[in-house]
Amino acid sequence: MSRVALVLLLGLAQAVPASAQSLRPEFPGTHGVVAAGRTYTAEAGAELLSNGGTAVDAGIAAIFAAAVVEISHFGLGGEAPMVIYLAKNREVVVINGQGTAPLAATPEAFTGKTSIPANGPLAATIPAVVDAASLALAKYGTKSLGEVLAPAIRLADGFPMYEFLSRYLTSERRGCEPYAATMRTYYPEGRVTRAGEMFRQPNLARTLRRLVDAEAASLKSGEPREKAIGRARDAFYTGDIARQLAAAVQAEGGMITEADLANYHSKIEQPYSVTYRGYTVHKAGPWNQSPVLLQTLNLLEGFDLRAMGHLSADSIHAMTEAMKLAYADRDRYYGDPDFVKVPITGLLSKAYAKDRHALIDMKHASLEQRPGNPGPFDGNSTIEARCGDGRLGEPSLPTPCMARDPHIRRVGTPGESGDTTAIEVADKDGNLFSATPSSGWLLGGAFVAGDTGVPLSNRMQAFRLEPGSPNIVAPGKRPRTTLTPTIVTKDGAPFLAIGTPGGDSQDQQILQVLVNVIDFGLPLQAAVDSARFNTLSIQSSFRDHRIDPGVLEMERSIPEAVRKDLEARGHTLRLYLPVTYSTGVVAAGADPATGHLRGAADVRRERAVIAW
């Protein structure tokens, strides 16, 4: 080895922490990268890229493919929020692809219940995937809907069952049994399809082909591409498909009507962004939890994480306590901005973060819910935080929020299972695509709407029923979800598209990967493979919305000495075997050092990436 090579090798060894262990090589490319939940999904996106499509075309194709093959955690009747970086104008846009509550969904409709059902016809928001995907494709893509649907239709005609999905079909069968259409769709001949056998969804394939036929008829009549995609979209939300969907829901006691479907529309929005150590992180608005990551990054700018050390007790503690503060604000203030005023300017201000930073005690883990008072930073000093405002000088409130919260549960109860999938794409022209499709999953039992083959959403459970909550259910309102696609730029240039499944943990897991890359200098795949942790000292977005005060989930690969130090600070650890935490980060972007594309995919949940 030459002396120069030796010096470079030693320099690399010093730059990457010893605690960083990579289980896969990084995936480099020059033409395109697609990172997703399964190989089938990634291949669908790669097919569009290889046929001259953009990151948007590939991302939409991957969403539709995932709706066919990742039905354990996502289906066509769910939702698909997206964040897109458009290289031509160096512009970032958000597709608000979250379904709304039916017009009959009022708090009074759930009288006598403490929470909204997690599954079944009453759990369904209006299906958003087809509308959101059509909007993004028509506005920012280049291909026809027929072209991006082609891989999904082939997969609906049949794909070899894989072990992960077969296990889910087995474990969730009891929850599916009340619904005859679900059993016909997912348990042909009354049994679970074994790994390696062909699994077919003929009704779903027929529904998708009806969309393609509607587009083709429009194009044949001379209508432009964008109009034709709209015709295909309308075929889903009006006419026979809509009648079948609504009739199936109402037959089982649900609320969705044909009018609900016809009136649903996704929206194009501007992102919310903050800078962090020279990078700009772009997220969706407070109709989902996305700004939590931005708030946490603002708080962490006040710490020298690199000096603390990678996966040290200090860095883990600082990140955990910052996340608790940000999530407390999420639960106090976030909701659909069409229905509630969210003080988002104040919440995302650097001055507010500096004020809140003083609440982080580096020697003790907080066991309280401490929402802040962003009013003075938002131009509205009348905003009040529930249970006190947690401002500087008030780290311990006379009657802490936690003490009065009815949703506390004792340590030791199971945490939330993760849901959802994620799709990240980078193309040769510098475009980035990030989507977090979700709902319509098997967890707890899927509800398939009659012979459409479409599993409906489970997202109504994210609403609250308590008066005064910004996330209280209301007709036409979007529930505040956990879905959180992410785009990162550097000096306006594309850097990273990143996302993950995992419910409330999504922004916690994305945060750790970003910190691993930005603060600790880890290669992208090593940053994804690195040991993970996750606080449950926040309010769950699912089922009964409970809290596990002080509980910190953690993989056992974090050294024992670090774990003992964290326990001494008051964290209650819940340990997992290495790389078994229920997350699945995927990422695609550009390497600033080489200019080449790169991708990474978590071994957790068997994520996939294709780069070439």
Summary of the structure (lengths in Angstrom):
residues: 612
radius of gyration: 23.2
end to end distance: 29.5
largest distance: 75.7
contacts: 2372
relative contact order: 0.19
helix: 40%
strand: 16%
